[in-house]
Amino acid sequence: MIAHPRPLIEVFAMIPDFRKPRGKRHPFAAIFALACCAMLCGARSYSAIAEWGRNYGTRIAQALGFTHAPPYAATLHTVFRHVDRDAFEAHLSAWANQVVESRPPGVATPEPAIALDGKMLRGSKKQGAPGTHLLSALAHQVGVTLAQHAVDDKTNEITAVETLLQHLVLEDRIVTMDALLTQRHIAQTVVDKGGDYVMMVKENQPQLRADIELVFTLPPVGDHQATARTVDLGHGRIEQRNLTTSAALVGYSDWPGLAQVFELGRHVMFPKTGRLLLDSRVVDVSMAYNPIVVTLASLKPFFFNHLQSGVRFSDHGGA
């Protein structure tokens, strides 16, 4: 039986309240619930959140837990400035993990997947912190942020990711990431915590990239490579993607946890001009703690959910 996560407003009630008992006017959980609802409706400032709460009247305010009129922007500013951020993120991260665990396993993606990605914080310039960069762990299936860690700039993601991984439940989960995070110590950490990974491989790992490219350029004798293919029509172009897998490097490469590698080829044709674009990427996959061998059906959703959504494939050649 799948356990359902507790309501988010109950999670808000668990966050320590820094305010003194005397003079409290608004429940702590109600303030967070107000901010959550207002931001889902597009509010992006303390003033906008406060205005949203007052515009929707007494019924909504009572449903959120308020016993008086919703707070003004100054109160919101005080609460969010002084709240224990570590405790706040810990409770929300635990709740987000419950949300992921409560989801029934999919046919193509029986194991939950987590995407590691760094982004510039939107609106940080207006808040007086221009260029704020966050490394986040995002659940593929539900789009919920499981954890995040602030970094000085994009080059520091490599060192910051270890801290982020320590706060994540990785057992029986698959971690996807871009080439910047394709590092030996990151692969080792994921495997040590009982997880698996899908890593993009580029020039920052020259030996691994050369080994993978050689496997697909000159396949070893007995290497049965499977291929999946998709063709998309639209926006004035025809785009074909080919995904080919190989297990030839298992036992040869010393990359931590390596179990399969695959190559993604992309062919884009513009019928009006006849112009043709060719592109290929190589990827390293670990499923060391999964007793089921990785198949094309399981690789495709993890890879394409990290890059984009809504891609459908048809399989060719014994996956």
N, C-alpha and C positions, 0 to 999 in steps of 0.2 A: 504493500500500500504506500503510495507516494504522499509524504507529509506536505501540507500546504504552509507556505510562509506566513508568519504573523502579519497583521495589518501594519502598514508603514507608520501610522500614527502611534501605535504601541511602541515601535522602535524609537521614535522621537521622544517618548516619555522616559526612556531608559538613559538618555543623555544627561550627564550631571549638570545641574542648574547652579551657576556660579553666583546668582543673586542672593542677597540676604532676604530672610523671610518677611521682614517688615517692609511694607511699601510695594509688595508684589501685586500687580494688577492683572497680568495676563499669564495663563499657563504656558510653560516652556514649550510643550509639545504643540500647542495651538499655534504658536508663532512660527515654528518650522513647517507645520501643515499649511499655514497661510502662504508662506514663501513658496512652498512646493507647488500648490495649486495655481498661484498667480504666475509663476514662471512657466508652467505648462501652458498658460494662456497667453504667453508672450511678454510678460513683465520682465524688465531687465535692469531695474534700479530699485533702491529702497522706496523712493517716492511712488514709483509705479506699482510696487507691491502693496504699499499702504492704501493707495487709491483704489486698487482692485478690491481689497477687503472691504472698504467702506461703500463702494458702489453696489456691491451685491447684497447688502442689507443684513438684517438681524438673523434670518433663517440660516444663511450660509455661515455666518459667524458662529452661531450656536452649534452647528454641525461640526465645525472645526475645533470646538472646545472653548470658545470665548464666552465669558460671562458678562463682559462689557463690550463697548464698541471696539473694533479692531485697532491695533496700535498705529501710531504715526511713524513716519520714516526715521525719526531720531531714535525711537525705541528699537526698531529693527537694526539700525546701525550699531547700537550699543551691544545688542545680543550677539550679532554675528562677528563683531570685533573681539569679544571677550570669551566666546564659547570655547571649550576645550576641543581644539580641532582634531587632535589625535583620537580622543574618545568618540567624537562625532563620526570620523571616517571609519573607525573600527566597528561601530555599531551598524553603520550603513553597509560596510563591506560584508559583514556577517549576514545581514538581511539579503543582500544581493546574491550571495552564495546559496542561500535558502531558495531564492527564486529560481536559480539555475537548476538546483537539485530537484525542485518540484516539477520541472518540465519532463513530460514523458519522452523517452528516447525516440529519435526519429529513425526511419528505415535506413536512410543513407548515412546519417550521422548519429550512431548509437552513443558515442561518447561526446560529452560537452567540449566545446572548443573555446579558447580564449585568444584574442588578438592583442598583441603588444604593439603599441604605436604611440609616437610622440607628436603632439600638436601644439601650435601656438594658441594660448588662451584667448578666446574671442572677447573683445571688450576690455582687455587688460590695460590698454592705453588710457581709456576713459577713467579707469579706476586708479590711475597713478602708478601703474606697474607695467610699463610698455615692454613687450618682448617676453612676457612670462611664458615659460615652456613647461608643459606637463607630459609625463610619460604615463600612459593609462593602460589598464588591462580591461578589455571589453569582451563581454560574453557574446559569441556569434549569434546564438539562437534568439536571444531576447533583447540584445542591444543595451544591456545594463552595464555600467561601469563597476567593476568589482573592486578596483583599487587604483590609486593614482599617486604619483610622486613628482614633485616639482624639481626641475633641473635648470642649471644656469643657461645652457644652450644645448643644441642638438648633439654636439660631440660628447656631452656628458651622459647621454643615455646609456652608454655601455657600462659605466660604473653604477649608475642609479638603478639599473634593472635588477641587480642582485637584491637590493633592499625591497623592491616591489615584489619580486618572486617569493620572498620570505613571508609576505603577508597573504599569499594566495594558496588555496587548496588546489594542488596539481595532480593528486592521485587520480588515475583513470581519466585524465583530461588531456587535451591536445592544445599546445601553445603554438600559434602562428606568429610570424614576425617578418619584418623587412630585412634587407641585406645588412644594414648597419649593425643589427643585433645578432648576426650570424657569427658567434664567437664560441670557442671551445668551452670556456668556463660557464657560459650560459647554457649550452647544451648539456653539460655535466650536471648543473644544478637542477634542470628540469627532470633529467633521468633519475637523479638521486632522490627527488621528491615523488617518484612514482608516476611521472607524467611522460608525455611524448611531445614531439615538436615537428613543425613544418617550417623549414628555414630557406629563404632565398639565398642563393650563392652568387656573389659577384667578385669583382677584382680585389676586394679586401681579404679574400681567402683564395689566393692564386693556386695553391697546390690542390685544394679540394675542387675548385672549379675546373682545373685542367684534367683531373681524374674523371670527373663526371662527363665533361665534353668528350674525352677519349672513349668512354663507354658507349656513347651514342654515335660517335663518328666511326669507330671500329669495334662493333659489338664482339665481345669474347665468344668463343665457341661454347655452345650450350646455354647462352644467355637468352632466355625466352622473354622478350620485351613485349608488353601489352600496350595498346594504343586506344585512346578515346578521342572522339572528334565532335566538334559542334560547328555549325554554320549559321551566322546571323546576317539577316538582310535588313537594311534600313539606313537612313541618314545619307543616302547617296553612295553607299558602299556595300561590299560583300566581304564579311570577315569570317575567316576560318581559323579555328584553334585546334591544335593537335597536342594531346598530352600522352607522353610515352614514359613508362616506368621500367626500372631495372634494379635487380638485387645483386648485380655483379660485384659491387664494391664491398659487400659484406664479407668480413674476414681479411680484406686487403687494406682498406682504409682504417686508420686508428682514430677517426673522428668519433667522439663519445656517442654511443648509442645508435650509430648509423645502421639502418635496416633496409632502406630503399632510397633511390634517387630517381628524380624524374625531370624530363625536359618539356617545356611548354613552347610550342612553335605557333607563331601568329602570322597569317597571310591576309593582308587587306588590299582589296582591289576597288578602284574607283571607276565604274563602267564608263562614265562620260569622258574621262580623260585617258583611261587605260593605265593610269599610274598604279604601281604595285609597291606595297610596303612589306618588308619581311622583318620579323623580330623573333628572338628565342631567348628563353630564360632557363636556368637550371636550378633545381631545388633539392635539398637534402631532407630526408624524412626519417624519423625515429619512431618505432613502435615497440621498443624493447620490452615494455611491461605488459603488452597486450598479447594474449595467447593466439589471437586471430591475426593471420598475416594481412598486411595492408592490401587493400584492393583498390582498383580505380574508382569504384563506387564510393569508397570512403575518402579517397584523396580529393576528389573533385570539389565537394562542398567546402572542405576546410580551406583549400587554396583560393577558390573564387569568392567565398564569403569574406576573406580577408581583403580582397581587391575590389570586389563589387558584388552585387546581389542579382538574383534572377537569371542566372545562366543555366541552361539545361543541356544535358549531354546525351549522346547515344553511344553505346559501347561497341567496340570492334576489337576482336582478338583477345580471347580468354583472359579476363581479369581475375 
